[in-house]
Each structure stands twice: as C-alpha cells, then as structure tokens.
C-alpha cells in the first residue's frame, strides 16, 4: 500500500474499511436475525440496545469530549488515562440509577437480570467508546479499525446465535449483547495498554475542567440520546412489540449506509475542523462553508443511497431478509431518512465545538431535538403512516433549525 498517499493510507483507508466490515457484518446479522429471532423478542431487544448509549452518550459525554480535545496534544497520556478512568468510577451511581429506571420501564420480565445486563453492558461499552475516541484523536485509525471490527462481529453474530442455540428468548439476546461489549472493552484496553504504566516523573495532574467533569454537556447529550432511541420507544408504545421488531430490523438495514457515510466523513474531516483557525469572523465563515459543503454532500449521498436501497429491497426478501420479517421493508426508507437527520445535527454540533462555541451547543442541539421529538410523538399518535411520512421530512429540521442557530452563535459578537 506504499503507492497510496499517506493521508489515504493512514486515515481514509482504515476508516472506510471499518465501515465496510460493519456493513458486511450488518448484512449477515440481518439475515441471521430475520431467520432465527422472533419479532416480538427482537422488538424488546431493540429498545434495550437503544437505551444502552445512556452511558457513553450522556453520563460520560464530558469525558468523551475531554479525550477528543486533549488526547492528541497531551504529554502525560498515562496520567490522563488514569484520571479519566477514575472519573468513570465516580459517575457509576448515575449509571446504576439509569439501569434501575431501564429495568422498571422497559423490561418485559426478569427485571433484575435485565438491569444487571444493562449496567455491565453500558459501562463496558462506555469504556470502549473512550478508548476509541483516544485512538481516533491520535489518528491511530488502524488500531481503531481492530476495535470496530471486533465489535461489529460480536454484535452481529453473538445475540442471534445464542438465541437460536439456547432457546432462552430475550435473555439470550441480551447475554449475546453483553458478549459483544466484553469483546469491545478487551480490544480497546489492548490498544491502550502501552499507556497503563505510570510515569513517576510526571507532574501531578490538575482537576478536570468543570465543563468536562460536570453537567455542561449533559442536557444536549440527553436530548441526543433520546433522539437515538425515541422512534423505537414510540413504535413499541403505540404499535406493539411485533411491529417494534419489524421497525428495529428496518432500522438496522436503513441506518447502515447513512451512519457509515456520516462516520467516514466526520472521522476524516474532524481533525481538520478542530485545527482550523477561528479567531476572526472571516475564519469562522470559512469554517462554516467547509462544514456546509461536507453536510450538503452527505445529505445528497445519504438520501440517494437510502432511496436506492429501498428500490432494491424486493430482491433482498428471501436471500437476506427472512419472510417473517417482510413487513420490515415498509420502514426502511423512513429509518434511513431519520438517521440522516440525526447525523446532520451532529455536523453543526461539531461546527460549534471547532469554533470553541461550546456554550451554544445546548440551545442549538435542544432546539433541533425538540422539533424532531415533537414531530415524532405527534406523528406516531396519528398512526403508522403519518409516522413514516414525518420521518421522511425529518432531514429538513437540522438544515432549518440547527444550522441557523449554529451560524448565529458562530457570528455572535461580531
């Protein structure tokens, strides 16, 4: 691969490969699940997996952003790593509380087992997420590829195979998900082990900055987490467990291409955005134009690829999608468009972070989130067809709301 430019060889290629492996595993997982797993059990499993990111996406979001911003330039990485791990332990009571609420609100039975599996899985995946953010910040994309590939294999194969082999119903799916979390944390720890040893010559570390250690990012992060799982929760609540199973499988199909494209674009461009000059108005406008171009390209590609996938779905029923999940095909286009909307919100969140306008993230993220939440709730209450229609127009929200508010915050004070 020496003939490839270094930027492609060391950054773009491993990022694309990680998403390609995820795509292949996702297709295989759809086939296994649609042939082996009962739709009602899969509906409850889909709600469980949508709740799990409360760890990495909400409770530990400040630590994620701290590593993302400081790991690359940190001279004392062993010290920073220990500091972050200690901070995760201090926040465990919040994760315990989240596990209790999840078990009470979402477990169809065996709440103690459900809550225990939830707590352990969420914590392990939070640690894995922190490890991957460190690897990405250091631009060690080949190592990150190894973690992502291991997780893709575990998540796609372990739950349906354990379900089929044990016949233990939902509990087997959840245990398989825990296995996937164990694989992820072992791989992540393996790549960070060179920084486990303490440097005795290192100076004492200062306390974490308050906006990373406290609740500064919690409110917008909570809104983002709700958006990630809301549609699955609404489908289960309004339309029942079986339809929820179809919607979950459709989401697993429909989100693959938009999510994969978003991750590739953001991982590739984020270091450049964070390093961009932003002191003057003209520099911030230039940064906005850069992100606008990327977001526009992403929108066109994500919606186009989702439309092409929907057109080809009849060919996939049987070879990839089991006949008993044929009803899921009616939700694929809507889930793909919904995923595109959520990804677009994150582009303008990154814009504010890149320009050091962190204080504006809450208003911008919450405004877009409230529009998306309100639309989904009202549409679901009106019926399944209205719900689908709403998800198809959802990508307009981040362009009209998030971008407008982010631009205003970017230029405020000039």
C-alpha positions in Angstrom: 0.0 0.0 0.0 3.0 2.3 -0.2 1.8 3.6 -3.6 -1.1 5.3 -1.8 -0.7 8.8 -0.4 -0.1 8.8 3.3 -3.3 10.6 4.1 -5.3 7.9 2.3 -3.2 5.0 3.6 -3.2 6.0 7.3 -6.5 7.7 7.7 -9.1 7.3 4.9 -8.4 3.6 4.1 -8.8 2.2 7.7 -11.9 4.4 8.3 -13.5 3.1 5.1 -12.5 -0.5 5.9 -14.0 -0.3 9.4 -17.3 0.8 7.9 -17.1 -1.8 5.2 -16.6 -4.5 7.8 -19.6 -3.1 9.7 -21.7 -3.2 6.5 -20.8 -6.8 5.8 -21.5 -7.8 9.4 -24.7 -5.8 9.5 -26.0 -7.7 6.4 -25.1 -11.0 7.9 -26.7 -10.0 11.2 -29.9 -9.0 9.4 -30.1 -12.4 7.7 -29.4 -14.3 10.9 -31.9 -12.3 13.0 -34.7 -12.3 10.4 -34.5 -16.1 10.2 -33.8 -17.0 13.8 -35.3 -14.4 16.1 -39.0 -13.9 16.9 -40.1 -10.3 16.0 -41.6 -9.6 19.4 -38.4 -10.6 21.2 -36.4 -8.5 18.8 -38.6 -5.5 19.4 -37.8 -5.6 23.2 -34.1 -6.2 22.3 -34.1 -3.1 20.1 -35.4 -1.0 22.9 -32.7 -2.4 25.2 -29.9 -1.5 22.7 -31.4 1.9 22.2 -31.2 2.6 25.9 -27.6 1.4 26.3 -25.9 4.5 24.9 -27.0 6.5 28.0 -23.5 5.6 29.4 -21.2 6.9 26.6 -23.6 9.4 25.1 -24.9 11.1 28.3 -23.3 10.1 31.6 -19.7 10.1 30.3 -20.2 12.6 27.5 -17.9 15.2 29.2 -15.1 12.6 29.4 -15.6 11.7 25.7 -15.2 15.3 24.7 -12.3 15.9 27.0 -10.3 13.0 25.5 -11.3 14.1 22.0 -10.0 17.6 22.5 -6.9 16.9 24.7 -5.5 13.4 24.0 -3.6 14.3 20.8 -1.5 17.1 22.5 -1.3 15.5 26.0 2.3 14.8 27.0 1.2 12.7 30.0 -1.2 10.2 28.4 -0.9 7.6 31.2 -1.9 10.3 33.7 -4.8 11.5 31.6 -5.9 7.9 31.1 -5.9 7.2 34.9 -7.7 10.4 35.5 -10.5 9.6 33.1 -10.9 6.0 34.4 -11.2 7.3 38.0 -13.8 9.8 36.7 -15.8 6.9 35.2 -15.9 5.2 38.5 -17.1 8.3 40.3 -20.0 8.5 37.9 -21.1 4.9 38.4 -24.0 5.7 40.7 -25.6 7.6 37.8 -25.3 4.5 35.6 -26.8 2.3 38.4 -29.7 4.7 38.5 -30.1 4.5 34.7 -30.1 0.7 34.9 -32.8 0.7 37.5 -35.0 3.0 35.5 -34.4 1.0 32.3 -35.3 -2.3 34.1 -38.5 -0.8 35.6 -39.6 1.0 32.4 -38.6 -1.4 29.6 -38.0 -5.0 31.0 -40.9 -7.3 29.9 -39.8 -9.7 32.7 -36.8 -10.6 34.9 -36.1 -7.0 35.8 -33.1 -7.8 38.0 -31.3 -9.7 35.2 -32.3 -7.0 32.7 -31.0 -4.3 34.9 -27.7 -6.1 35.7 -27.0 -6.9 32.0 -27.9 -3.3 31.2 -25.5 -1.8 33.8 -22.5 -4.0 32.8 -23.0 -3.7 29.1 -23.4 0.1 29.3 -20.3 0.6 31.4 -18.1 -1.7 29.2 -19.3 0.0 26.0 -18.6 3.4 27.6 -15.0 2.3 28.3 -14.7 1.0 24.8 -16.0 4.3 23.4 -13.5 6.3 25.4 -10.7 4.1 24.1 -11.8 4.6 20.5 -12.1 8.3 20.9 -8.5 8.3 22.2 -7.3 6.2 19.2 -9.2 8.5 16.7 -7.8 11.7 18.3 -4.3 10.2 18.0 -5.2 9.3 14.4 -4.4 5.7 15.0 -7.1 4.6 12.7 -5.7 1.1 12.0 -6.0 0.3 15.8 -9.5 1.8 15.9 -10.3 -0.4 12.9 -9.5 -3.5 15.0 -11.8 -2.5 17.8 -14.6 -1.6 15.4 -14.3 -4.8 13.5 -14.4 -6.9 16.7 -17.5 -5.1 17.9 -19.2 -5.5 14.5 -18.6 -9.2 14.5 -19.7 -9.6 18.1 -22.9 -7.6 17.8 -24.0 -9.1 14.5 -23.5 -12.7 15.4 -23.5 -13.4 19.1 -27.1 -12.3 20.0 -28.9 -14.2 17.3 -26.7 -17.3 17.5 -27.0 -17.5 21.3 -30.8 -17.0 21.0 -31.0 -19.9 18.5 -28.7 -22.3 20.3 -30.0 -21.7 23.8 -33.7 -21.1 23.1 -33.6 -18.8 26.1 -35.6 -16.0 24.5 -34.9 -12.3 25.2 -32.4 -13.2 27.9 -30.2 -14.9 25.4 -30.2 -11.9 23.1 -29.2 -9.6 26.0 -26.4 -12.0 27.1 -25.1 -12.0 23.5 -25.1 -8.3 23.5 -23.0 -8.4 26.8 -20.5 -10.7 25.0 -20.2 -8.1 22.3 -19.5 -5.4 25.0 -16.8 -7.7 26.5 -15.1 -8.1 23.2 -15.0 -4.3 22.6 -13.5 -3.4 26.0 -10.8 -6.1 25.7 -9.8 -4.9 22.3 -9.8 -1.3 23.4 -7.7 -2.0 26.5 -5.3 -4.0 24.4 -4.6 -1.0 22.2 -4.2 1.4 25.2 -2.1 -0.9 27.3 1.1 0.9 26.4 -0.2 3.8 28.5 -1.2 1.8 31.5 2.2 2.2 33.2 2.6 5.3 35.4 5.4 7.7 34.7 6.9 8.5 38.1 8.5 11.7 36.7 5.1 13.1 35.6 3.8 16.2 37.4 0.5 16.0 39.3 -2.4 16.4 37.1 -4.9 19.3 37.6 -8.5 18.6 38.1 -10.7 18.1 35.1 -12.1 21.4 33.8 -15.6 21.9 35.3 -17.4 21.9 31.9 -15.9 18.5 31.2 -16.4 17.0 34.6 -19.8 18.4 35.4 -23.1 18.8 33.7 -22.1 21.2 30.9 -22.8 18.8 28.1 -25.4 16.6 29.8 -28.6 18.4 28.6 -27.8 18.4 24.9 -26.3 14.9 25.2 -29.5 13.7 26.9 -31.5 15.2 24.0 -29.3 13.4 21.5 -29.7 10.1 23.4 -33.5 10.5 23.4 -33.4 11.1 19.7 -31.4 8.0 19.0 -33.9 5.7 20.8 -37.2 7.7 20.6 -38.6 6.2 17.4 -38.1 2.6 18.7 -39.8 3.6 22.0 -42.7 5.2 20.2 -43.2 2.2 17.9 -43.3 -0.2 20.9 -45.6 2.1 22.8 -48.1 2.9 20.0 -47.9 -0.1 17.7 -46.8 -3.1 19.9 -43.8 -5.4 20.3 -44.2 -7.2 16.9 -44.2 -4.0 14.9 -41.3 -2.8 17.1 -39.4 -5.9 16.0 -40.0 -5.1 12.3 -39.1 -1.4 12.9 -35.9 -2.4 14.7 -34.8 -4.7 11.9 -35.7 -2.0 9.4 -33.5 0.4 11.4 -30.6 -2.0 11.3 -31.0 -2.0 7.5 -31.8 1.6 6.9 -29.2 3.2 9.1 -26.2 1.3 7.8 -25.5 3.5 4.7 -26.3 6.9 6.2 -24.5 6.1 9.5 -21.5 4.6 7.7 -21.2 7.6 5.5 -21.5 10.0 8.4 -18.8 8.3 10.4 -16.4 8.2 7.5 -16.9 11.9 6.7 -16.8 13.1 10.3 -13.8 11.0 11.3 -11.9 12.1 8.2 -12.7 15.8 8.5 -13.0 16.4 12.2 -9.2 16.8 13.0 -9.0 19.4 10.3 -12.1 21.2 11.6 -10.8 21.2 15.1 -7.4 22.6 14.0 -8.9 25.3 11.8 -8.4 29.0 12.7 -11.5 30.6 14.2 -10.4 33.9 15.8 -11.8 36.2 13.1 -15.2 36.4 11.5 -13.8 35.5 8.1 -12.1 32.4 9.5 -15.3 31.3 11.2 -17.3 31.9 8.0 -14.7 29.8 6.1 -15.1 27.0 8.7 -18.9 27.2 8.2 -18.5 26.9 4.5 -16.3 23.9 4.9 -18.8 22.1 7.1 -21.7 23.2 4.9 -20.1 21.6 1.8 -19.5 18.4 3.7 -23.0 18.3 5.2 -24.6 19.0 1.8 -22.6 16.3 0.1 -23.5 14.0 3.0 -27.2 14.8 2.7 -27.3 14.1 -1.1 -25.4 10.8 -0.8 -27.2 9.5 2.3 -30.7 10.2 0.9 -29.7 8.9 -2.5 -28.2 5.7 -1.2 -31.2 5.1 1.1 -33.6 5.6 -1.9 -31.6 3.1 -4.0 -31.6 0.6 -1.1 -35.4 0.9 -0.8 -35.8 0.3 -4.5 -33.7 -2.9 -4.3 -35.4 -4.3 -1.2 -37.7 -6.7 -3.1 -34.6 -8.5 -4.2 -33.4 -8.9 -0.6 -36.5 -10.6 0.8 -35.6 -14.2 1.0 -31.8 -14.1 0.3 -31.1 -11.6 3.1 -34.4 -10.7 4.9 -36.5 -13.7 6.2 -40.0 -13.9 5.0 -41.4 -13.4 8.5 -39.8 -10.0 8.6 -41.1 -8.9 5.2 -43.2 -6.2 6.9 -39.9 -4.5 8.0 -39.3 -3.4 4.4 -42.1 -0.8 4.7 -40.0 1.1 7.4 -36.5 1.0 5.8 -36.8 4.3 3.8 -38.1 6.1 6.8 -35.4 4.9 9.2 -32.7 5.8 6.7 -34.0 9.3 6.4 -34.4 9.6 10.1 -30.7 8.5 10.6 -29.7 11.2 8.1 -31.5 13.8 10.1 -29.7 12.8 13.3 -26.3 12.7 11.6 -26.8 16.2 10.2 -27.5 17.6 13.7 -24.0 16.3 14.7 -22.3 18.2 11.8 -23.4 21.5 13.3 -22.6 20.4 16.8 -19.0 19.8 15.6 -19.1 23.3 14.0 -19.6 24.9 17.4 -17.0 22.7 19.1 -14.5 23.5 16.3 -15.0 27.3 16.8 -14.9 27.0 20.6 -18.6 27.9 20.9 -19.4 25.1 23.3 -21.8 27.3 25.3 -24.1 27.5 22.3 -24.3 23.7 21.9 -27.1 23.4 24.4 -29.5 25.8 22.7 -28.8 24.6 19.2 -28.9 20.9 19.9 -32.0 21.2 22.1 -33.9 23.3 19.6 -33.4 20.8 16.8 -34.1 17.9 19.2 -37.4 19.4 20.4 -38.6 19.8 16.8 -37.7 16.2 16.0 -39.2 14.8 19.2 -42.4 16.7 18.9 -42.8 15.7 15.3 -42.3 12.0 16.0 -44.6 12.0 19.0 -47.5 13.8 17.2 -47.0 11.7 14.0 -46.9 8.4 15.9 -50.1 9.3 17.8 -51.7 10.0 14.4 -50.9 6.5 13.1 -48.2 4.5 11.5 -48.5 6.1 8.0 -48.2 9.6 9.4 -45.2 8.4 11.4 -43.5 7.2 8.3 -44.2 10.5 6.5 -42.8 12.5 9.3 -39.5 10.6 9.3 -39.2 11.2 5.5 -39.2 15.0 6.0 -37.1 15.0 9.2 -33.8 15.8 7.4 -35.2 19.3 6.8 -35.1 20.1 10.6 -31.3 20.2 11.1 -30.9 22.4 8.0 -33.6 24.8 9.0 -33.0 24.8 12.8 -29.6 23.5 13.8 -27.7 25.2 11.0 -29.5 28.6 11.5 -28.8 28.7 15.3 -25.2 27.4 14.9 -24.5 30.2 12.3 -26.0 32.8 14.6 -23.8 31.6 17.5 -20.8 31.4 15.3 -21.0 35.1 14.3 -22.3 36.4 17.6 -20.3 39.4 18.9 -19.0 40.5 15.5 
